[in-house]
Amino acid sequence: MYTFQLTQESLLIALFIFLIRVISTSLDTLRIIFTLRSNKIWVWLLGFINSLIWLLTIALVLSDTKNLLNVIVYAAGFATGNVIGMWLEGKLAIGFAEIRVISSQWGAAILDVLRENDYAVTEIPARGKDGMVSVITCSVRRKQVLEIEKLVREVDEQAFITTEDVVAVRRGILRGK
């Protein structure tokens, strides 16, 4: 039979389980992202820390399996940790991105603005549904993506912009701010 223990001690334990689970899952989300980016040192370190935290937290939950509050906060901490981990990764913006801009009229102007801001860009002439378009590509650090989007939008509000995470196989010259 499950119970809801609402003593001060049980509420503090539940809060502790929740917070530790949030931290653990946030770190695990970052670990997965570092795994995708082949960063072995961070993957090892975060995996080690996460395993220790997980063992201690699950031991605390299993020590009182009849207390439904501990089970619920454990699950809520996991769910919250995933969201916070994604938010943290977005703020860290680790790695590289390939930006692709498609503009039907303003390709040359976009190239000029990006080059004036010291970004290395490549233009590929292409044929779209309604005629010729410029496809502009640029490889940058993920932290620079919003700046490039802003620069492109200032020239062509209608430009189609996509980004894709990429792993640098061999780094050349990365320019930009």
N, C-alpha and C positions, 0 to 999 in steps of 0.2 A: 504494500500500500504506500503510495506517494504522499508526502506531506509538504506543506509550505511552512517552514520555520521562519518566523519574522521577529526573532530576537535581535538585539543590537549586534551581537556577535555573528549571527548567521547572515545578517545584511552586510556587515563588513567583509565577511568571507566571500559572499556573492559578488560584491563590488570588486574585490581583489581578483577573483576568477575572471570577471568581465574584462577588467583593465589589462590583466596579463594576457588574456586570449586576444584582445585587440592588438597589443604590441606584437605578440607572436605571429599572428596572421599577417599583419602589415609587413613584418620582416620576411615572412615566407613569400608574400607577393613580390617583394623586391628581389628575393632570391631567384624566383622563377624568371623575372625580367633579366637579371644578370646572367642566368643560364642561357637565355636566348641570345645574349650579346657576348657569350663565350668569355666571361670574366671570372676565371676559375678561383682567384683569391677571395673575392667577395662571395661567390657561391659557397665555398667551403666555410668561410667564417659565419655567414648568415645561417647556413644549414646546421652548423654546430650549435650556435646560440638558440636557434628555433627548437632543435631537438631537446636541449636542456629545459627550456621553458615549457615545452609541451609535456615532457615527463612529469615535471613538478606540478603543473596545472591539472593534468588528468589524474594524478595521484590524489590531489585534493578533492576533485569531483567524485572519484570512486570511493573515497573514504566515507562518504555519506550519500550513497546512491538513492536513498529513499527521499532525499530532499529535492523536490522538483525544481525549486528555485535555482539551485546550483546547475542543474542540467540546462535550464532555460537560459541562464546568463552565459553559460559556456557556448551555447549555440549562437546567442546574440553577439557575443564577443567575436566569434569567428566571422559572422556576416559583416559586422562593423569593421573588423580588421581588413577584410578584402577591399572595402570601399576606401578606407584610409590609405591602404597600401597603393591603390591605384592613384589616389590624389597625390601622395608623396612622390610616386614615380613621375607623374606629370610635372610636378614642381622641379624635380631633379633634372628631367629631360636628358637622360643619359643616352649617349650614342649618336647615331647619324641618321639623317633622313634624306630621301631623294624627293625633291619637289618637282612637280610637273605642272606647267602652266600652259593652257591652250587659249589663244586669243585670236579672234577672227580679223581684227583690225589694228591692234596696237602692239604687235610683237616687237617691232623695232624700238618703240618707245620704252617698253618694259625692259628690253635688253639694256638700253642706255641707262635707265634708272638703277638697275641692279648692278651694272658694271661701275657706275659712278659711286655706288656704295661698297665697292670692292668685292663683289660676289663673282665667282667664276661660273659663267652660264654657257649653255650650249643651245643653239637654235636649230630646230629640225623643221624644214618646210613639210607640210602635210596637207592632204585633202580631206576636208570634213564634209558633212552632209550638204552644206550650202556653198562649198567652194574651198579655196585655199585658206589655211590657218597656220599660225606659228605654234610649234610645240617647243617650249622652253624648259630645259632641265637644269637642275642645280643640286649638287650634293653639299649638305651643310650639317653642322651640329644641330641636334634637335632644339636646342635653346634658341636658334636663329629662325625657326620656322615662322613664328608670329610676325617678326620684323619683315621678313620677305613677303608674307601675305599682305601686310599693311602697305608696303611699297608697290606691290602689283595692283592692289585695289585703288590706290591713288591715281594710277594710270588708266586702268580698265576695270571698272566695277563689275562688268559682265564676264571677266575672265574665269575660266574653269580651272580650279586649283586642286591638285591632289598631293598627298604626301604618303610616303611609304617608308617604314623603318628599314634600314639596310645595315649590314655588318661590313665594316671596312676590312677588305682582304689585304690590301696594301695601301697605305696612306700616301697620297700625293700631296699636293699643296692645297690646303684648305684656307680659303680667304674669307673675308667678311669680318665683321666686328666681333 
